[in-house]
Amino acid sequence: LERSEAHYYGAGPALMPTEVLQQAAYDIINYCGEGVGVGEISHRSKLADDIINNTKKNIADLLSIPDNYEVFFMQGGGTTGFSSVATNLSSNFYKQNGDLGIRAKPYYIVNGTWSLKSFEEAKRLGLDAEVYYNVKQSNGKFDDYKTNSNKQLPKLNKDQVSYLYYCDNETVNGIEFPEPPKVESGINIVCDMSSNFLSKKVDVSKYGLIFAGAQKNVGLAGLTIYIIRKDLISQLNEKIDEEKKIMDKYHLPITPIANHFPTVIKNNSAYNTIPIFTLYILKLVTDKLIAEGGLENQQKLNNYKSEILYGVLDKYPKLFDLPVNTEARSNMNVVFRINGDGLESKFIEEAKNEGFTGLKGHRSVGGCRVSIYNAISKQSVEKLVAFIDKFAASQ
Ligand code: PLP
C-alpha cells in the first residue's frame, strides 16, 4: 500500500502520517494474528483494553500529565464536547451549591467561530452562561484576542464561576492563544484543543478540563479525548438519580449516559462501544510522536513550518492580507486574503495545478487557509512556500 506524499492542507479531517495508515490498513484485516481485524474485536476484550490503556499512557507521557488527572475517550467530536462539558459541569455546580443561593455560572471567552458555537450550545441547553469577553468586531470579523484582553474585564469571583471556557486554537479564524488566559487560582479553565492537541507542550496543571476531537491533528473522526482533573470527577461522582433530582429542580437537561463523565471514566472509556479502530489510529499516532522525540520536537517543527509560511506572506504585504495580529497567529491554521480581483481563485487554481490542495478558507469567512498540522512535513511546507513566493513575485 503506497502513496506519494500528498500536499493537502485541509482543516479537517486532515492528512494523517502515511506509515500510520499503512499499519492500520494491515491491522484492520488481521490484528495481532487473531484472524480478525482491530475494528472487529470486542470493546471489552483484553486487546481493546490494552489499546485504551496504552493510548491513555501515551497521551499522559507526551503531555507529562500530573497524577491527579484522568484521560478518557468518548464517541462524538468537538461538538459533543461542547454539550458534554456544559451538562456535566453544570450539574457539578448545582450539586455543590444546591440551595445555598449562590449561582455559579460558566463564562466563555468568545475568540472565534468554535467558542461562539460552544457558548451558544451552553445557552441552548439552558445554562446561565455568560460571555467573558468577545473578540467579534462590529464589522463581524473575529479580531485577535490581545487588543481585547487589554480591555477592562470583569474580575471573576471563583465561587461564582463554574468554569471559564476558551478555545486554544480557532480553526476557522486562525487565532491561537500563546498561553492560557491568566485567572485567579481556583477557577477551572475548560479548553477546546480540537485543532492543536499534541501540537505543542502544554502545562496541563493549569486546566480543569481539556477536550479535543481527534480528526485534525491526531487521528480520524469519531472520537473525543478528554483530560480532567480528578477532583472535578469526584464532585460529579454521585448517584445518577441524585443528579436527576437536581437537574429537574433547575430545569436543566440531564447528561446522556454515554456522555456522563463519571460513568465513562468508571468503565475505562468502554461503558458503550468505543470506536476502537479510531482509537487505535490515535495510539499509532502517539507512538510515532513519542518515537520522534515527543512534543518538544513536534513543537519545534511546527514553529519552523509556521514561521516560513507567515514569513513568505509577510514578504508581500500589498498582496496578502493577514487578519490576525502577530501574537495570536495560529501555528496550525494560517489564514489570509489575497488582494486583487480574482486573485484568490487564480491562486487556488494554480496551486492545485502544482499539487497543493485544501487551501480554501472556511466557507463562513472565505479567503485562503493553510492547515499545517503535525502530519504535514517540513518539506511539504517548504515546497508550498516556494510556490507562494513565485506566485506573489509574478503578480
Ligand atoms: N472545535 C474546534 C476548534 C474545531 O476546529 C471543530 C471543527 O472544526 C470543532 C470544535 C467541532 O468539531 P466536530 O466537527 O468534530 O464536532
Residues whose N, C-alpha, C, O or C-beta is under 5 A from the ligand:
A	BS01	PLP	G77 G78 T79 T80 W114 N169 T171 D192 S194 S195 G213
